[in-house]
């Protein structure tokens, strides 16, 4: 695999992992009371995973149920596609086109 493709695939995987971390945070920490540390972490995760805002209409669905896992899987795929797009853009800006020898 060339470096461009490695960057795109690596960032796509990173986007899915970030969404997974946000799901785990939502699934196992939603019952705790909000404080400054938790609010800061939530804002950081929303910045790193903008498609997570799509879960707002499904606020009644708990993330640790099957419907919640399906919703967060779709959010993870969308975030992965977003990160892949960013990787594609960066790979075109960082590396110049390969010149035939």
C-alpha positions in Angstrom: 0.0 0.0 0.0 1.3 3.4 -0.8 1.6 6.2 1.8 -1.4 8.1 0.5 -3.7 5.1 1.0 -2.1 4.3 4.3 -3.0 7.8 5.5 -6.6 7.6 4.3 -7.2 4.1 5.8 -5.4 5.1 9.0 -7.5 8.2 9.5 -10.7 6.3 8.6 -9.9 3.7 11.3 -9.1 6.5 13.7 -12.5 8.1 13.0 -14.2 4.8 13.8 -12.2 4.4 17.0 -13.1 7.9 18.2 -16.8 7.2 17.6 -16.3 3.9 19.6 -14.7 5.8 22.4 -17.6 8.2 22.5 -20.1 5.3 22.4 -18.3 3.7 25.4 -18.3 7.0 27.2 -22.0 7.5 26.6 -22.9 3.9 27.4 -21.0 3.6 30.7 -21.0 7.2 32.0 -24.4 8.6 31.2 -25.8 8.1 34.7 -23.2 10.3 36.4 -23.9 13.9 37.2 -22.4 16.5 34.9 -19.4 18.4 36.2 -16.8 20.6 34.6 -14.5 17.7 33.7 -17.3 15.6 32.2 -18.5 18.7 30.2 -15.1 19.4 28.9 -14.6 15.7 27.8 -18.0 15.7 26.1 -17.3 18.9 24.2 -13.9 17.5 23.1 -15.6 14.3 21.9 -18.2 16.2 20.0 -15.5 18.2 18.2 -13.7 14.9 17.3 -16.9 13.2 16.3 -19.3 15.7 14.7 -21.7 13.0 13.5 -22.4 12.2 17.2 -24.9 15.1 17.1 -27.0 12.7 15.0 -27.7 10.8 18.2 -29.6 13.7 19.7 -33.0 12.8 18.2 -32.5 9.3 19.7 -31.9 10.5 23.3 -34.5 8.0 24.6 -32.5 5.1 23.2 -29.8 4.1 25.7 -26.4 3.5 24.0 -25.9 0.1 25.6 -29.0 -1.5 24.0 -29.2 -3.1 20.5 -30.8 0.0 18.9 -28.3 2.2 20.5 -25.4 0.1 19.2 -26.9 0.2 15.7 -27.3 4.0 15.9 -23.7 4.4 17.1 -22.4 2.0 14.5 -23.9 4.2 11.8 -22.4 7.3 13.5 -19.0 5.5 13.6 -19.2 4.8 9.8 -20.1 8.4 9.1 -17.3 9.6 11.3 -14.9 7.2 9.6 -16.0 8.5 6.1 -15.4 12.1 7.4 -11.9 11.2 8.6 -11.2 9.4 5.3 -12.3 12.5 3.3 -9.9 14.6 5.5 -7.2 12.0 4.8 -7.8 12.2 1.1 -7.7 16.0 1.2 -4.4 16.0 3.2 -2.8 13.4 1.0 -3.4 15.5 -2.1 -2.0 18.6 -0.3 1.0 16.9 1.3 2.2 14.7 -1.5 2.7 15.9 -5.0 1.4 13.6 -7.8 3.8 10.7 -8.6 5.8 11.5 -11.7 6.3 8.6 -14.1 10.0 7.7 -14.5 
